[in-house]
């Protein structure tokens, strides 16, 4: 019984986020991007090109072009994905055409429309992708690619693939300036999508080389930081001496504390800090939440 209740709550949350994300996406597209001839790339971008040539509704064209992609996706990703993506596609297309009836133009400045519209669309799309659904079209293609190239972020793949549509938009309609604004919007959108899916870089990977490695290790593990340390075996290329290399991951606000702790033990220590994305495990994100 509890399992059924949990399943119901999960599905309710999922489809609420899909509906809300679709509405936010439609606002960014119809109130900002479309009035300024800023295409979005993907299937919607293709629909915009056809719309400019034939005046057929963008939402209807999007649905028609998505049909074959959904049939393929059904076989590879299952029924849950198909239903969620069908809802995402249907609602986003419906919301786009619904927003068109209001005739609202939030701004006539193309650059402002590209930036604000791109951010708003990215927030909406990120919400849909976060719950494991898509809005159809090129999103399904990207999901296929992510199975093979999982080390590339969703937004990065979208940016690369949408560039093809933007190029076609510019060449077919001869709107080169509009295409440049579209690239700005696309960049803002993909950055917001990655932010929604992967969060802000709030962790840092640190390497420490010190003559007092044991004392530094004890301070990091048992001191106020309470972080784990992995000891790597290293060898100096010039001296040939073997030395321990300490590796640890800390939250960004802890960097200053870690630096002070190392300095108090060994002022001559070599300390390297780099950003870390998608850190899973104790003290960080749960690995079961990987998207």
C-alpha positions as CSV (number, residue, x, y, z in Angstrom):
1,X,0.0,0.0,0.0
2,X,2.8,2.4,0.9
3,X,4.6,1.6,-2.3
4,X,1.5,2.5,-4.3
5,X,1.2,5.8,-2.4
6,X,4.9,6.6,-3.0
7,X,4.3,5.8,-6.7
8,X,1.3,8.1,-6.8
9,X,3.2,11.0,-5.1
10,X,6.1,10.5,-7.5
11,X,3.9,10.6,-10.6
12,X,1.9,13.6,-9.3
13,X,5.1,15.5,-8.7
14,X,6.5,14.4,-12.1
15,X,3.5,15.6,-14.1
16,X,3.1,18.8,-12.1
17,X,6.7,19.7,-12.9
18,X,6.2,18.8,-16.6
19,X,3.1,21.0,-16.8
20,X,4.8,23.9,-15.0
21,X,8.0,23.5,-17.1
22,X,6.0,23.4,-20.3
23,X,4.2,26.6,-19.4
24,X,7.4,28.4,-18.5
25,X,9.0,27.3,-21.7
26,X,6.0,28.6,-23.8
27,X,6.3,32.0,-22.1
28,X,10.0,32.3,-23.0
29,X,9.4,31.2,-26.5
30,X,6.2,33.0,-27.5
31,X,6.6,36.3,-25.5
32,X,10.3,36.8,-26.2
33,X,11.9,34.7,-28.9
34,X,9.2,34.2,-31.5
35,X,8.2,37.9,-31.9
36,X,11.8,38.7,-32.5
37,X,12.3,35.9,-35.0
38,X,14.7,34.1,-32.7
39,X,14.5,30.4,-33.5
40,X,15.1,27.7,-30.9
41,X,16.7,24.9,-32.8
42,X,15.6,21.3,-32.9
43,X,12.2,20.3,-34.1
44,X,10.6,23.5,-32.9
45,X,13.2,25.4,-34.9
46,X,12.4,23.4,-38.0
47,X,8.7,24.1,-37.3
48,X,9.5,27.8,-37.1
49,X,11.2,27.7,-40.5
50,X,8.2,26.0,-42.1
51,X,5.9,28.4,-40.3
52,X,7.7,31.4,-41.8
53,X,7.3,29.8,-45.3
54,X,3.7,28.4,-45.0
55,X,2.1,30.1,-41.9
56,X,1.1,26.7,-40.5
57,X,0.9,26.7,-36.6
58,X,4.2,26.0,-34.9
59,X,2.6,23.8,-32.2
60,X,0.8,21.6,-34.8
61,X,3.9,21.2,-36.9
62,X,5.9,20.2,-33.8
63,X,3.5,17.4,-33.0
64,X,3.5,16.1,-36.6
65,X,7.3,15.9,-36.8
66,X,7.6,14.3,-33.4
67,X,5.5,11.2,-34.3
68,X,8.3,9.1,-35.9
69,X,10.8,10.0,-33.2
70,X,8.4,8.9,-30.4
71,X,7.8,5.6,-32.1
72,X,11.5,4.9,-32.1
73,X,11.9,6.1,-28.5
74,X,9.2,3.8,-27.3
75,X,11.2,0.7,-28.3
76,X,14.4,2.0,-26.6
77,X,13.3,3.8,-23.5
78,X,10.0,2.2,-22.5
79,X,6.5,3.2,-21.8
80,X,7.2,5.5,-18.8
81,X,9.5,7.7,-20.9
82,X,7.1,7.7,-23.8
83,X,4.1,8.8,-21.7
84,X,6.1,11.5,-19.9
85,X,7.6,12.8,-23.1
86,X,4.2,12.7,-24.9
87,X,2.8,14.8,-22.1
88,X,5.8,17.2,-22.2
89,X,5.5,17.6,-26.0
90,X,1.7,17.9,-26.0
91,X,1.6,20.5,-23.2
92,X,4.5,22.5,-24.5
93,X,3.0,22.6,-28.0
94,X,-0.4,23.5,-26.5
95,X,1.0,26.2,-24.3
96,X,3.0,27.7,-27.2
97,X,-0.2,28.1,-29.3
98,X,-2.2,29.2,-26.3
99,X,0.4,32.0,-25.5
100,X,0.2,33.1,-29.1
101,X,-3.5,34.0,-28.6
102,X,-2.5,36.7,-26.1
103,X,-0.4,38.6,-28.6
104,X,2.1,39.7,-26.0
105,X,5.5,41.0,-27.0
106,X,7.6,41.4,-23.9
107,X,10.4,43.3,-25.6
108,X,11.3,44.5,-29.1
109,X,15.0,44.4,-28.3
110,X,16.4,41.2,-29.9
111,X,19.4,40.9,-27.6
112,X,17.2,41.3,-24.5
113,X,14.7,38.8,-25.9
114,X,17.5,36.4,-26.7
115,X,19.0,36.5,-23.1
116,X,15.8,36.7,-21.1
117,X,13.8,34.4,-23.4
118,X,16.7,31.9,-23.5
119,X,16.9,31.8,-19.7
120,X,13.2,31.4,-19.2
121,X,13.0,28.6,-21.8
122,X,16.0,26.9,-20.2
123,X,14.3,26.9,-16.8
124,X,11.2,25.4,-18.2
125,X,13.0,22.7,-20.3
126,X,15.3,21.9,-17.4
127,X,12.3,21.2,-15.2
128,X,10.9,18.8,-17.8
129,X,14.2,17.0,-18.3
130,X,14.8,16.8,-14.5
131,X,11.9,14.4,-14.0
132,X,13.1,12.1,-16.9
133,X,10.8,13.4,-19.6
134,X,11.5,15.5,-22.8
135,X,9.5,17.8,-25.0
136,X,10.1,15.5,-27.9
137,X,12.1,16.1,-31.1
138,X,15.8,16.6,-30.8
139,X,15.6,16.0,-27.1
140,X,15.0,12.3,-27.8
141,X,18.0,12.2,-30.2
142,X,20.1,13.7,-27.4
143,X,18.9,11.1,-25.0
144,X,20.1,8.5,-27.4
145,X,23.5,10.2,-27.7
146,X,23.8,10.5,-23.9
147,X,23.6,6.7,-23.6
148,X,26.9,6.5,-25.6
149,X,28.5,9.8,-24.6
150,X,27.4,10.1,-21.0
151,X,30.4,12.3,-20.1
152,X,28.9,15.1,-22.3
153,X,26.3,17.3,-20.5
154,X,22.8,17.3,-21.9
155,X,22.9,21.1,-22.6
156,X,26.3,20.8,-24.5
157,X,24.9,18.2,-26.8
158,X,21.8,20.3,-27.4
159,X,24.0,23.3,-28.2
160,X,26.0,21.4,-30.8
161,X,22.9,19.9,-32.5
162,X,20.8,23.0,-32.5
163,X,23.6,24.9,-34.2
164,X,22.8,22.9,-37.4
165,X,19.1,24.1,-37.2
166,X,20.2,27.7,-36.6
167,X,22.5,27.5,-39.6
168,X,19.7,26.2,-41.8
169,X,17.4,28.9,-40.5
170,X,20.0,31.5,-41.5
171,X,20.6,30.1,-45.0
172,X,17.0,29.3,-45.9
173,X,15.5,32.5,-44.7
174,X,18.5,34.7,-45.2
175,X,18.2,36.1,-41.6
176,X,21.8,36.0,-40.5
177,X,21.4,38.6,-37.8
178,X,18.4,36.8,-36.4
179,X,20.5,33.6,-36.4
180,X,23.2,35.2,-34.4
181,X,20.7,36.3,-31.8
182,X,19.3,32.8,-31.8
183,X,22.8,31.5,-30.9
184,X,22.8,33.8,-27.9
185,X,19.4,32.5,-26.8
186,X,20.5,28.9,-27.4
187,X,23.6,29.4,-25.2
188,X,21.5,30.9,-22.4
189,X,19.0,28.1,-22.7
190,X,21.5,25.3,-22.5
191,X,23.3,26.8,-19.6
192,X,20.0,26.9,-17.6
193,X,19.2,23.3,-18.6
194,X,22.6,22.1,-17.3
195,X,22.1,24.2,-14.1
196,X,18.7,22.5,-13.6
197,X,20.1,19.0,-14.2
198,X,23.5,19.2,-12.7
199,X,23.4,22.2,-10.3
200,X,26.1,24.7,-9.6
201,X,29.7,23.6,-9.2
202,X,29.6,23.6,-5.4
203,X,32.4,21.1,-4.9
204,X,36.2,21.2,-5.5
205,X,38.7,18.4,-6.1
206,X,41.9,19.1,-4.2
207,X,45.4,17.6,-4.6
208,X,48.0,18.2,-1.8
209,X,51.7,17.4,-1.9
210,X,53.4,17.9,1.4
211,X,56.4,16.7,3.4
212,X,53.9,16.5,6.3
213,X,51.3,14.4,4.4
214,X,50.4,12.3,7.4
215,X,49.7,15.3,9.6
216,X,47.7,17.0,6.9
217,X,45.7,13.8,6.4
218,X,44.8,13.6,10.1
219,X,43.8,17.3,10.1
220,X,41.4,16.9,7.1
221,X,39.9,13.6,8.4
222,X,39.7,14.3,12.1
223,X,39.7,18.1,12.3
224,X,36.9,20.5,11.7
225,X,36.6,19.5,8.0
226,X,35.7,15.9,8.5
227,X,36.4,15.0,4.9
228,X,37.8,11.8,3.4
229,X,41.3,11.6,1.9
230,X,42.7,9.2,-0.7
231,X,46.4,8.7,-0.7
232,X,47.9,8.4,-4.2
233,X,51.5,7.2,-4.8
234,X,53.5,9.8,-6.8
235,X,57.1,10.2,-8.0
236,X,58.8,13.5,-8.8
237,X,59.9,13.5,-12.5
238,X,63.0,15.6,-11.8
239,X,64.1,14.2,-8.4
240,X,62.8,10.7,-8.8
241,X,61.7,10.8,-5.2
242,X,58.5,8.9,-4.2
243,X,55.9,11.1,-2.4
244,X,52.3,10.8,-1.3
245,X,49.7,12.8,-3.1
246,X,46.6,13.5,-1.1
247,X,43.3,13.8,-2.9
248,X,40.1,15.0,-1.4
249,X,36.8,16.5,-2.4
250,X,35.3,19.4,-0.3
251,X,32.4,21.8,-0.6
252,X,33.4,25.2,-2.1
253,X,32.9,27.2,1.2
254,X,35.4,24.8,2.8
255,X,38.3,25.7,0.6
256,X,39.4,28.6,2.8
257,X,39.3,26.4,5.9
258,X,41.3,23.7,4.1
259,X,43.9,26.2,2.9
260,X,44.4,27.5,6.5
261,X,44.6,24.0,7.8
262,X,47.4,23.0,5.3
263,X,49.2,26.3,5.9
264,X,49.3,25.7,9.7
265,X,51.0,22.4,9.1
266,X,53.2,23.0,6.1
267,X,53.7,26.4,4.5
268,X,55.7,24.8,1.7
269,X,52.9,22.4,0.6
270,X,51.8,22.2,-3.0
271,X,48.0,22.7,-3.2
272,X,45.9,22.3,-6.3
273,X,42.2,23.1,-6.5
274,X,39.9,22.4,-9.4
275,X,36.1,22.5,-9.9
276,X,34.2,19.2,-9.6
277,X,30.9,18.4,-11.2
278,X,28.5,15.6,-10.2
279,X,30.1,14.5,-6.9
280,X,28.2,11.5,-5.6
281,X,28.6,9.7,-2.3
282,X,28.7,10.5,1.5
283,X,28.3,14.2,2.1
284,X,27.4,15.0,-1.5
285,X,24.6,14.0,-3.9
286,X,23.0,10.6,-3.8
287,X,24.2,8.4,-6.7
288,X,20.7,7.1,-7.2
289,X,19.7,10.6,-8.4
290,X,22.0,10.4,-11.4
291,X,20.2,11.7,-14.6
